Amino acid sequence: MVSSAMIAAGTFAGACRGAKPGAASEPSSAVLRVGVAQSTLSATNPATGLRQLTQLLSVESVVRVGEDGRFSPALADTWTIGDEGRSLLLTLRAGIKFHDGSPLDATTIAGLLPAGLRSFWGSLADEVDHVKALDGNKIEIGFRRPSPFLREMLEVTIRKPGPTVIGTGPFMVAPDSPTTLRANADYYLGAPNISEVQVSSFPSVRAAWAALLRNGTDWLWEVGPDAIDSLQSSTTVAVFRYTRHYQFLIALNTQVPALRSSAVRRALNLAIDRAELVRRALNEHGVVSSGPIWPGYWALPTPLPKFEFDPARAEAILSAGHQPSRAGRVRFTCMVPPDAAHERIALEV
């Protein structure tokens, strides 16, 4: 398993002002033009393309989970752990409003959070015992058992139910265009310096990159590891890297005769050089995974345990008769999504 880096490139970037809640908003006419390749311009996949970009700019979570797995403020700015790790008392920021002007308070979050947890986390949401609004800006969340991983469920985003994205973020989706996001002038942290984000679709990353060089766009969203090397040589473009907390993995079907034996599956695991996969398939724009938990997580032991690469031992296991076909031979079919990163990893495997 490996985690890959996603890259964005742009000629400039904007940010929200650090204004105090309730401060007067200054008008702005700045427009950010974002180019996205059609392969990532998904209207339905929340992890990629247009929907991911929309989510990042328009909706927010109760708290953010940092690179090390620790909380940082979002809709809630303070929190206290109680009941020996089974509860969280959160205090919301003041002056938060949804894009439709309605206020967000503890009662609203207590009503929306259970469904949001169920939608995002599935059966894991059963570990939440209760969500209570204690007063206008305080919420108590109780868990059935103490666990730091359960608290990370609060990274789920808060939005009103319905087909239209109505959140609390610095930008809102234009009602007449799903590829246009307009500044939330009533944003509780101050109005954005950018008045509008316009997203344009291109048939490929190469075409979007060409438009950026011609000043047809200001920002290129989601540049995969296969295209980053050509961008790095430009002196007029800034490149921003972010290692996404997702993994590429191969799921083995234990119902297939060739993969039914645990010894065969263990041998295949020993035969994969993950560091070489990152180097060759992802052009070194990735991190070797050590398990299902992000390797920078604060509670993991150091040094991290690593998957062993031992092809000689793998061959010995297969040759010892732990597989149903000829000695040392295992045949199976591997299906991959039709995108460049998955195909390159599959070929290297």
N, C-alpha and C positions, 0 to 999 in steps of 0.2 A: 504494500500500500504506500502511496505517496500523496502528499498534498501539493497542489500547484499554485504558482503565483499568478495573479491576474494583474494586468498592467493598464494604466490609463495614461494617455499623452495629451498635452494641450499647450496652446500658446499663452494662456493665462488661466488663472483660477479665481473664483470669487468665494466670499465667505459671508457669514452673518455678522452684523455689528454686535459688539459687546454691550449693547445698551441695557439699561435697567428695565425690568418689567414695568410696563405702563408708560414708558418714555415715548415721546412723540416720534412718529416715523417720518423720515425724510424721503421725498419722492426720488425714484431712480429710473433711468431709462436704459440701463445696461442690459444687453441680451447675451446670453451664453448659448452658442450654437454647438450642439453635441452630435457627433457622427457615430452611428452604430452599424456594424455589418449585419446583414439580414440573418446570418447564421446565429446571431445572439439576440436579434430583435424579437424576443418571444413575448407575447401578450399574456401567456398563461403560466410560464415557469417562474416561480418566485425567486429562484436562485440566479437567474441570468437575464441579460438583456433589458428590454424596456421596463418590464415589471419590477425588476430589482432596482433599477434607477429610480423609478417612481416611488417605490417603497422607501428608499433611503432618504428621499427629499420631502416626502409628504406625511409619513407616519413615524411615530416614536414609541419607544418602549418605556416601561416603568423605570427600569434601570438599564444601563449598558454593562456588558461584560467585557472587560479589557483583555488584552493579549495574554495576560497571566491568569485569567479566570476570575479576577476580582472585580467588584462592582465599581462603577463610576456613575455620577448623577445623570439622570435624564428627566423624565417627568417627576420623579421623586429626587429630592436633593439630599435627604438624610435617611438613615435606616438604623434600626437597632435589632440585634438578634436576641431572642428570649426563649424561655421554656427549654433550656438545654439544647438549643439548636432547632427546636420544632416550630418556631414562629418568627415572623419578621414584622416589625412595626415601621411603616414607611410614612414619611411626611412629604406631601406634594409641594411643588413650587407654587407660588401664588400667580394668579392672573392668567392661567392657561385657558385657551378657548379652542374649540374645534373650528374648522374652516367655515362652517355655517354660522359661526358666531355664538353658538351655545357653549356654556362654561363646562370645563372638565373639573370635577371635584371627586372626593372620595366615594360618594354614592354612585357616581357614574362609572368609575373604574371597577367598583365592587360588582356592578351589574354586567359589565362587558368582559372582565378578565376570565371568568370560568369558561365561557364559550371560546375565547381566544386561546386559552390553554388547551382545551379539548381539540380544537382545530389544528393546532401546531404540534402538540405533543402526543396526541392520541391517548392510549390507555395510561400513559405515565401521569396524566392529569389527575388520575384517581388518588395519587399521593397527596394532593392538596385537600386538606380537611375542611377548610373554610376560608372565605374572604369576607371580611367585615369592614364597613365604614364606621369609624369611631366618632368622627366629627367631620367638619367641612374639608379638612385637608389631611387626615390621618387614616391609614388603612392597616388592618391587621390581617396577615396571611398565615394560616396555620398548616403545618405538614403532619402527616401521619407518623413520620419517623424523621430523625435528624439526618441531614445529608447536605453537604455544600453543593452537590450537583443538582439537587432539587431546587435550590434557591436560584439557580441559573435559568430556570423556566421563566423568570420574570423579565427575560429579554424579549418575550413575545410582544408584538406591537399592539397598540391600542388604536382602534378605528371604529367608526360607527358601522353597523351591519348594513349591507346593501350592495348593489352593483357599482355604485360610485364610491371612489376612494375619498372618504372624509376623515382626515386625521387632524393632528395638531402641529405638523411640521412646518418648516419655513417656506415650503412651496405647496401649492395645490394644483390638482389636475384641472385644466381648462375644460369646462363642460362641452365645448364645441370641438375639442381636439384632444385625443388621448396622448398625442406626442408633444403637447405643449404644457409646461408647468409655469404657473404665474406666482409671483411673490405673495406671501401672506403678510400683508401690511400690518396685521394685528398680532404678529408673532410675539410671544411673551419674552423672548430674548432680544427683541428688536428686529425691525424689518431688514430683509436681506439687501446687500448692495446690488444684487442682480435682480432685475425686475421680471425677467422671463427666461426660461430654459426651453429651447427649441430642439427637438430630437429629429434628425434626418436619417433615413435608412439608405444603406448602400449595399450593392450586391456582394461585396467582399470586403475584408479588412484592407486589402490593397487599394480598392477604390476609395474607401473612407480615408485612408492615409494620404492618397493623392489630393483629395479635397482639402485636407488639413494643410498640406504644403501650398496649395493655391489660395489659401486664406478663405476657403469656402466654409470652413467650420473652425471652431476655436478649441474643440476638445474631442478626442477620440476615445470612446468608452469600450472597455473590455478588449484589450489587445492580447491575444494568446501568446504563449511562449514561442510559437513557431514564427511569429512576425516581429518580436521585440528587437532582434539584432539589427534589422534594417532601420529601426527608429532611433537607436542609440547613436548612430553616426551623425544625426542632424544637430546643428548648433543652434537652431532656432526653436526647438521643441523641448519642453521639459517632460521627463518621464517619471511617473509616480508608481511605485510598486506596493502591492499589498498581497500577502500570502493568505489566501482564503482558507477558512477552517473546514474544508471539505477534502474528501479523500477519493482517489481512484482505487477501486478494489475489484478483485475477481471473485465472484461468488460461485462456488463449486456445487453442482447438483449431485447430492449423494445418492439419488435414485438411478443415476447413470451407472451401469455396471463397471466401467473403467474407473470411476471415482468413488465407488462404494467403500473401499478399504480406507481406513484412517491412515494407514501406513503410506498409501499412495498419495494422499493429500498432504501428508507431512513431507514426503519426498519432493513434491512439487513446490512446496513452500521453501525448502532448502535450496532449490535450484534457481531461485529468483534473486538476482543482485539488484537490490533496490537503489543503491547509490548510483549504479550504472544506468538504471532506468531514468533517474532524474537527470543525469548528465546527457544521455543520448536522446531520450524521447522528449524531455522538457527543456533542453538546452541549459540545464542547471538552474532553471527558474522554478524550484520546488524544494520541498523538504521531505526527507525520508520519514515515514511514519513509524512509530514504535508501538502502536496499538490504537484503540478507538478514541483515546483522549488526546487532545491537542498537546504536542510535546513541550510547549512553554507553560503548561498549567502549573500553578504554584504548589500543588500538593503532590506532584509526582516525585519519586525518588531521583537522586542524582548519584552517579550517572544513570541515564535512562537505559533500561534493558533494550536490546536490539534484536531484530530478527537475524538469524544466522544464515550466512550464505556458504553452503558446502556442497558443491555439485558432485564431488566424489562420493560423499555419503549418500546423496540422493540416488545416484546411479546404483550404489550397492544395495539400497533398500529395494529399488525396483527389480534389480537382477536377482534378488533373493526369493522372488516368486510372490511378492505382495501385490501383484496386479494380474488381471485375468488374461492378458494377451501375451505375445512373445516376450522373452526376458528382456528387460530394459526398455520396452516400448509401451507407451500409453498414448492412446488416440482419443481425442474428444473435440467437440466443436465449441468455439467461444464466440458469442455474439456481442457486438459493441455498438454503441450509438454512432451515427454517421457524422462525426465531427473530427477535425484534424488531430486534436489532442488524444482522444480515445484511440483512434486508429494508429497513431504513432506508438503509443504505449503497447497496444496489442501486437503490433509487428515486432517490437523489441522483445516482448515476452516470448 
